[in-house]
Amino acid sequence: MNRVIPTVFADNEREFRNRFNRLIGIAKKIQIDLMDGKFVKVKSIRIEDIPNLRKYKIDFEVHLMVENPDRLLDVLVKKGFKKIIFHYEAIENVKEFVKEIQKKDAEAWIAVNPDTDMIGVLPFLQEIDGLLFMGHTPGFERLELENKVVENIKKVRKSMKGLKIQVDGGVNLDNIEKLAKIRVNYVNVGSSVANSSNPKEMLKELERRFDKAFP
């Protein structure tokens, strides 16, 4: 089902190329993280450093950990991204941005942090294509999945049974089945795959466990 989506998380061009090349041959879906050093403390590569993604037979999504993500929309679509994930707190007019993304035939997803006030997000759940829960504070890797995130997912899933839900951050072999059982549709995996001695086999094992546990 390709529910496990590897992430290219990199703060320099060399690391980006290494991760990108390791994942390009083993995954059918890939997420690329963009960070501006303002919305989160870490700064990633520039959007200009991302190659033309249209030449690959892969579904690419972008996770925008940046302020004012609307200014990047045109170039992101031109690069070949089919799924745009942006943070609720990063833009003033959420509803308008969702519409603009969807007008360009891309999916519009909202990302929420562990401390995001979900009350503010509720009005948009009927309009977006999906909701991404950050498993921990954004902009970092190798942190644990926070328990309160799991509880927040359960609450949203109970009231929104048809909403697509994704988790990014802290996902590994030890907890991926737990996320599948509460009907998380997709998960992102970063260092656990990209830094594995055998990324292909690690991705296969994560997918196997996730698919087996999904109701």
C-alpha positions, 0 to 999 in steps of 0.5 A, a space after each residue: 500500500 506504500 503507507 510508509 514514506 521515507 523522508 529526505 531531511 538534510 541541512 546541506 546539499 551533500 547530505 541531501 544528495 546522499 539521502 535522495 540517492 539512497 531512497 530514490 531506488 527503493 521508495 514509491 513515495 518520498 517526502 522532502 523537508 524544507 526548513 527556513 531556520 525561522 519557523 524551526 531552528 534548523 535550515 535546510 537546503 534551498 528549494 533551488 537545490 531540489 532537482 526536477 522531480 517530474 522525471 522520476 516515477 515517484 510521488 513526492 510530497 513536501 513538508 514545509 517547516 517555513 514561514 509564509 509557505 504560500 510564497 513557495 507554492 508555484 515553484 513547488 508545483 513546477 518542481 513536481 510536488 503533488 502533496 503540499 504539507 504546511 503548518 497551521 501556525 505558519 500562515 495567516 489565511 489557511 483556508 485560502 492557501 488550501 484552495 490555492 493548493 487544490 486549484 493546482 491539482 495538488 493535495 493540501 495537508 495541514 501539519 500540527 505540532 504536539 502543542 498545536 491548539 487543535 480547536 483552531 484546526 477543526 474548522 479546516 478538517 472538512 476542506 483539507 486532503 489530510 492532517 499530519 501529526 508531528 510526533 515530536 517538535 519539528 526540525 529535529 530527528 531521532 526524538 521519541 514519539 510523544 504519547 500525547 500525540 497518539 492520544 490526540 490522533 485517537 480523538 480526531 480519528 473518533 470524530 473524523 473516521 474518513 480523514 486521512 491521517 499521517 504521522 511524522 517524527 519518532 516512527 520506528 520498528 517499535 511503535 509503527 504497529 501501534 500507529 497502524 492499529 489506531 488507523 493512521 493512514 501514512 507514516 514518515 520515517 527518516 533516519 531509521 531508513 536513510 541511515 540504515 545499513 540496508 535501507 531497502 530491507 528496513 523499509 520493507 520491514 516497516 511496511 510489512 509491520 504497518 500493513 499487517 497491523 492496519 485494521 
